[in-house]
Amino acid sequence: MRRTIGKIFIAVGLLIISVVIYTNYNISQKNNKVVEKYKKSTKYEEIDRTEPYIENIVGILNIPKIDLEVVVKTGTDKETLKSSVGHFEGSVMPGEEGNFAIAGHRNYTSNKFLSNLDKLEKNDEIKVESKGKIYRYKVSNIEVVEPEEVSVIDSTEKKEITLVTCTPKFIGSHRLIVKGEYVK
């Protein structure tokens, strides 16, 4: 009887691990397809926002140091952050004067695009491709704040980017903030 129960627990554990691996693989594959479609559509012509895959896309976030290339969609709601990173409503667009603010998850089950954000250091490059242009930023500040400290995404008088994710990784009691200054 104990062996049977042990085997059942092992099978359930393997099933859970398999579902997590499949979910992450599936989200990653979908992201890669949307990234490619977006890049093709913006390279040669104006963006057709009536396309279902592109209607709420702000651009593509690329951070070479952590091998990240992910779609940035409008909004930071649960559904948006499930399959991409999100652009905070009210923050400016890439390359504009002010704070272009982005949020994303670092969890096991669905979206771990910003999992390695803590590996960034000052002067690392952050790129955003939007409407056929590439906007470059250099990391200027990294800090950990309380979740209530929303002033980190407030607008500024300079062109900057702010990346927000939960920290410590997979726990999320605080927020990791990575800021970058625009580079011409």
SVG drawing of the C-alpha trace seen along z (x, -y; Angstrom):
<svg xmlns="http://www.w3.org/2000/svg" viewBox="-8 -68 36 70">
<polyline fill="none" stroke="black" stroke-width="0.4" points="0.0,0.0 2.8,-2.5 4.5,-1.7 1.4,-2.4 0.9,-5.7 4.5,-6.6 4.2,-5.8 1.0,-7.9 2.8,-10.9 5.8,-10.5 3.4,-10.3 1.5,-13.4 4.8,-15.3 6.0,-14.4 2.7,-15.5 2.9,-18.9 6.5,-19.4 5.6,-18.3 2.7,-20.8 5.0,-23.7 7.6,-22.8 5.0,-22.6 3.4,-25.9 6.7,-27.7 7.7,-26.2 4.4,-27.1 4.5,-30.7 8.1,-31.0 7.2,-29.7 4.2,-32.0 6.3,-35.0 9.0,-34.1 6.4,-33.9 4.8,-37.2 8.3,-38.9 9.1,-37.7 5.7,-38.8 6.0,-42.2 9.6,-42.7 8.5,-41.8 5.5,-44.0 7.4,-47.0 10.4,-46.7 8.8,-47.3 5.6,-49.1 3.5,-50.9 2.0,-48.8 -1.4,-47.4 -2.9,-47.4 -6.0,-45.6 -3.9,-42.4 -5.0,-40.3 -1.4,-39.5 -0.2,-43.1 -3.1,-45.3 -1.9,-45.9 1.9,-45.6 4.1,-48.5 7.3,-46.9 10.0,-44.3 12.2,-44.5 15.7,-43.2 18.3,-42.8 21.4,-41.1 23.1,-40.3 20.3,-38.1 19.4,-36.8 15.9,-38.3 13.7,-39.2 10.0,-39.6 6.9,-41.3 5.8,-44.5 2.0,-44.8 -0.2,-47.6 -1.3,-47.2 -0.1,-45.4 -3.2,-43.3 -3.0,-39.6 -3.9,-38.4 -1.3,-40.6 1.5,-39.6 0.6,-36.0 2.3,-35.9 4.4,-39.0 5.7,-42.0 3.4,-45.0 3.7,-48.8 2.3,-50.8 -0.7,-52.8 0.1,-56.5 3.9,-56.1 5.4,-57.4 6.3,-55.4 9.9,-54.3 12.3,-57.2 9.9,-59.9 10.8,-62.3 9.6,-60.8 9.5,-57.3 8.8,-54.3 7.8,-51.8 7.5,-48.1 6.4,-45.3 6.8,-41.5 6.8,-38.4 9.6,-36.0 7.6,-32.9 7.8,-29.2 4.4,-28.5 3.6,-31.0 5.9,-33.9 9.5,-34.1 10.7,-36.6 12.2,-38.9 13.7,-36.0 17.3,-37.1 16.7,-40.8 18.8,-40.8 21.9,-39.9 21.9,-43.3 24.6,-45.8 25.1,-49.5 25.8,-50.4 24.3,-47.1 22.3,-47.7 18.5,-47.6 16.9,-48.0 13.3,-48.5 12.2,-48.1 9.0,-50.0 7.5,-51.1 10.6,-50.1 13.0,-52.1 15.4,-50.8 15.7,-52.8 18.8,-52.2 19.1,-52.6 22.0,-52.0 21.2,-50.7 21.8,-53.6 20.2,-52.5 19.1,-49.2 17.2,-49.1 14.7,-47.1 11.6,-48.9 8.4,-48.0 5.4,-47.2 3.6,-50.4 6.5,-52.6 5.0,-53.4 6.9,-56.7 9.6,-54.7 7.4,-54.8 6.5,-58.5 7.3,-60.6 10.6,-62.4 12.0,-65.2 14.5,-63.0 14.1,-59.9 14.4,-56.8 13.1,-53.2 12.0,-51.5 11.7,-47.7 9.7,-46.4 9.5,-42.8 9.0,-41.0 11.9,-40.1 13.2,-37.9 12.7,-35.6 9.6,-33.5 8.5,-35.1 7.7,-38.7 7.6,-40.5 9.4,-43.5 10.0,-45.0 13.2,-45.0 13.6,-48.3 16.0,-48.6 16.3,-52.1 18.0,-53.0 18.9,-56.3 18.3,-56.9 21.4,-56.7 21.4,-58.4"/>
</svg>
